[in-house]
């Protein structure tokens, strides 16, 4: 099973520790693209119109400055780096040993800067969205599409693809061919402010339940142990199944 999560805008930082080592990250096939994006991001972030180029508020000067220190700032595991509603609900630090092992094997965070990260991968804080057209690289979703297809198709194996990403990050990679038949987008009906929280709870539940679902219906059966669910078949080939999930 492959659980795809979006990154969060809010991130933790450390005052000391070893800096980023791209060679030690998961998915080494992505190293070249990671280097290109990181170099372009540092250059853009040092410019006068960095905020405009990155599509962020000019007040986020500290976040933008972090982009110029990617190779020197202390790095920390992705499971600690990302914060906010979804990651608070996932709360990986409180998982038992077996569930944490599954989380580190099943969860992948799709990142505009690093492409794809496992929870234990250590990276520096940054500010970059997949929707950015980055000077020197181009639209990031397009830049990542082919590299991500190679590694994420392999990472999915024979299991279901549980997609908790927003549309901005779905644009960077969508399962193709036979893999699309096991692609399940998670939708949370009702109030949008609960969507991230519920997706975090679902990812946590899947890791705790420990059942490696290999079909959309098997995934729904596991989710239904803790949530109210409804599974909808795709309207046409190549499109995802949709699993509506509501916390009880």
C-alpha positions as CSV (number, residue, x, y, z in Angstrom):
1,X,0.0,0.0,0.0
2,X,1.1,3.5,-0.8
3,X,-0.3,6.4,1.3
4,X,0.3,9.8,-0.5
5,X,0.3,12.9,1.7
6,X,0.7,16.5,0.8
7,X,3.3,18.6,2.5
8,X,2.3,21.4,4.9
9,X,3.1,25.1,4.6
10,X,4.0,25.2,8.3
11,X,7.3,23.5,9.2
12,X,9.4,22.9,12.2
13,X,13.1,23.9,12.4
14,X,16.1,22.9,14.5
15,X,18.9,25.1,15.8
16,X,21.5,22.4,15.5
17,X,22.3,19.2,13.8
18,X,23.6,17.8,10.6
19,X,22.6,19.5,7.3
20,X,20.9,18.0,4.3
21,X,22.6,15.1,2.5
22,X,20.7,14.4,-0.8
23,X,22.5,11.2,-1.3
24,X,20.9,9.7,1.9
25,X,17.3,10.4,0.9
26,X,14.9,7.8,-0.3
27,X,14.3,7.5,-4.0
28,X,17.8,8.3,-5.2
29,X,16.5,8.4,-8.8
30,X,15.2,11.8,-7.9
31,X,18.6,13.3,-6.9
32,X,19.3,15.1,-10.1
33,X,15.9,16.8,-10.2
34,X,16.2,17.6,-6.5
35,X,19.5,19.4,-7.1
36,X,18.1,21.4,-10.1
37,X,15.0,22.5,-8.1
38,X,17.0,23.3,-5.0
39,X,19.6,25.4,-6.9
40,X,16.9,27.3,-8.8
41,X,14.9,27.9,-5.6
42,X,17.9,29.3,-3.7
43,X,18.6,31.7,-6.6
44,X,15.1,32.9,-6.9
45,X,14.7,33.3,-3.1
46,X,17.8,35.6,-3.0
47,X,16.2,38.0,-5.5
48,X,14.3,41.1,-4.8
49,X,11.0,39.7,-6.1
50,X,11.3,36.4,-4.4
51,X,7.8,36.6,-2.8
52,X,6.2,37.3,-6.1
53,X,8.0,34.6,-7.9
54,X,7.1,32.0,-5.2
55,X,3.5,33.2,-4.9
56,X,3.7,33.9,-1.1
57,X,3.1,37.0,1.1
58,X,6.0,39.5,1.2
59,X,5.8,39.2,5.0
60,X,7.1,35.6,4.9
61,X,10.7,36.9,4.8
62,X,12.0,34.2,7.2
63,X,10.4,31.4,5.3
64,X,11.9,32.7,2.0
65,X,15.3,33.1,3.6
66,X,15.3,29.4,4.6
67,X,15.3,28.6,0.9
68,X,18.8,30.1,0.6
69,X,20.2,27.8,3.4
70,X,19.0,24.4,2.2
71,X,22.4,22.8,2.3
72,X,23.6,24.4,5.5
73,X,20.6,24.5,7.8
74,X,20.0,21.6,10.3
75,X,17.9,18.9,8.7
76,X,15.1,16.9,10.5
77,X,13.0,13.9,9.6
78,X,10.0,14.7,7.4
79,X,7.7,13.2,10.0
80,X,8.9,16.0,12.4
81,X,9.4,18.7,9.7
82,X,5.7,19.0,8.6
83,X,3.2,20.3,11.1
84,X,-0.4,21.5,11.0
85,X,-3.8,19.8,11.1
86,X,-3.1,16.7,9.0
87,X,0.2,15.9,10.7
88,X,-1.2,16.6,14.2
89,X,-3.9,14.1,13.5
90,X,-1.5,11.5,12.1
91,X,0.8,12.1,15.2
92,X,3.5,9.6,14.1
93,X,5.5,10.1,17.3
94,X,2.8,8.3,19.3
95,X,2.4,5.3,17.1
96,X,3.5,2.0,18.5
97,X,6.6,0.3,17.0
98,X,4.8,-1.9,14.5
99,X,2.5,0.9,13.3
100,X,5.5,3.3,13.0
101,X,7.4,0.7,10.9
102,X,4.4,0.5,8.6
103,X,4.0,4.2,8.4
104,X,7.6,4.6,7.3
105,X,7.1,2.0,4.7
106,X,3.7,3.0,3.3
107,X,3.6,6.9,3.7
108,X,5.2,9.2,1.1
109,X,5.0,13.0,1.2
110,X,4.9,14.5,-2.3
111,X,7.1,17.7,-2.1
112,X,7.6,20.5,-4.6
113,X,11.3,20.6,-3.6
114,X,12.2,17.0,-3.0
115,X,9.7,15.2,-5.1
116,X,8.9,12.4,-2.7
117,X,10.0,11.8,0.9
118,X,9.7,8.9,3.3
119,X,8.9,10.0,6.9
120,X,12.4,9.3,8.1
121,X,14.1,11.3,5.4
122,X,15.9,14.3,6.9
123,X,15.6,17.6,5.0
124,X,15.8,21.3,5.8
125,X,12.8,23.6,6.2
126,X,11.8,25.3,3.0
127,X,8.9,27.3,1.4
128,X,7.8,26.1,-2.1
129,X,4.5,25.0,-3.6
130,X,3.9,22.6,-6.5
131,X,1.9,25.3,-8.2
132,X,5.0,27.5,-8.8
133,X,6.5,28.1,-12.2
134,X,10.1,28.2,-11.0
135,X,12.6,30.2,-13.0
136,X,15.3,27.9,-14.4
137,X,13.0,24.8,-14.0
138,X,9.6,25.7,-15.2
139,X,6.2,24.6,-13.8
140,X,7.1,22.2,-11.0
141,X,4.3,19.8,-11.5
142,X,5.6,19.2,-15.0
143,X,9.2,18.9,-13.9
144,X,8.4,16.2,-11.4
145,X,5.9,14.2,-13.4
146,X,8.2,11.8,-15.2
147,X,10.7,11.3,-12.3
148,X,7.9,10.7,-9.9
149,X,6.2,8.2,-12.2
150,X,9.3,6.0,-12.1
151,X,9.7,5.9,-8.3
152,X,6.0,6.0,-7.1
153,X,4.8,3.4,-9.5
154,X,7.4,1.1,-8.1
155,X,6.7,2.1,-4.5
156,X,3.0,1.2,-5.0
157,X,3.9,-2.4,-5.6
158,X,0.7,-4.5,-5.7
159,X,-1.1,-2.4,-3.1
160,X,-3.8,0.3,-3.3
161,X,-2.7,3.9,-3.8
162,X,-4.3,6.0,-1.0
163,X,-4.3,9.6,-2.3
164,X,-4.7,12.3,0.4
165,X,-3.2,15.0,-1.8
166,X,-4.7,18.3,-3.0
167,X,-5.2,18.8,-6.8
168,X,-2.1,20.9,-7.0
169,X,0.0,17.9,-6.0
170,X,-2.0,15.3,-7.9
171,X,-0.9,17.3,-11.0
172,X,2.7,16.2,-10.3
173,X,1.8,12.5,-10.5
174,X,-1.2,10.4,-11.2
175,X,-1.2,6.6,-11.4
176,X,-1.4,5.3,-15.0
177,X,-2.5,2.1,-16.7
178,X,-3.3,-0.9,-14.4
179,X,-2.1,1.0,-11.3
180,X,-4.9,3.5,-11.8
181,X,-7.4,0.7,-11.1
182,X,-6.0,0.7,-7.5
183,X,-5.9,4.5,-7.2
184,X,-8.3,5.8,-4.5
185,X,-8.7,9.5,-3.8
186,X,-9.8,10.3,-0.2
187,X,-12.6,12.8,0.0
188,X,-14.1,14.3,3.2
189,X,-17.7,15.4,2.7
190,X,-19.0,18.5,4.5
191,X,-16.9,21.2,6.3
192,X,-13.6,21.7,4.5
193,X,-11.7,22.6,7.7
194,X,-12.2,19.0,8.8
195,X,-10.7,17.5,5.6
196,X,-7.1,17.6,6.6
197,X,-7.8,16.4,10.1
198,X,-9.8,13.4,8.8
199,X,-7.2,12.5,6.2
200,X,-4.6,12.5,9.0
201,X,-6.8,10.3,11.2
202,X,-7.3,7.9,8.3
203,X,-3.6,7.6,7.5
204,X,-3.0,6.9,11.2
205,X,-5.7,4.2,11.3
206,X,-4.4,2.4,8.2
207,X,-1.0,2.2,9.8
208,X,-2.4,1.0,13.1
209,X,-4.7,-1.6,11.4
210,X,-1.8,-3.1,9.5
211,X,-3.8,-4.6,6.7
212,X,-2.0,-4.1,3.3
213,X,-5.1,-3.3,1.2
214,X,-4.6,-4.2,-2.5
215,X,-7.9,-3.2,-4.0
216,X,-10.2,-0.1,-3.5
217,X,-12.9,-2.4,-1.9
218,X,-10.3,-3.9,0.5
219,X,-9.2,-0.4,1.4
220,X,-12.8,0.7,2.1
221,X,-13.2,-2.4,4.4
222,X,-10.2,-1.3,6.5
223,X,-11.4,2.3,6.6
224,X,-14.9,1.3,7.6
225,X,-13.5,-0.1,10.9
226,X,-13.2,3.4,12.2
227,X,-15.0,5.7,9.7
228,X,-18.3,6.1,7.9
229,X,-17.4,5.4,4.3
230,X,-18.8,5.4,0.7
231,X,-16.8,4.1,-2.3
232,X,-17.5,5.4,-5.8
233,X,-16.2,3.7,-8.9
234,X,-14.4,5.9,-11.5
235,X,-16.5,7.4,-14.3
236,X,-14.0,6.2,-16.9
237,X,-10.8,4.2,-17.1
238,X,-7.7,6.1,-15.8
239,X,-9.6,8.0,-13.2
240,X,-9.4,7.3,-9.5
241,X,-11.9,5.6,-7.3
242,X,-13.3,8.1,-4.7
243,X,-13.6,7.1,-1.0
244,X,-15.7,9.4,1.0
245,X,-14.6,9.2,4.7
246,X,-16.4,10.8,7.6
247,X,-15.1,10.6,11.2
248,X,-17.6,9.0,13.6
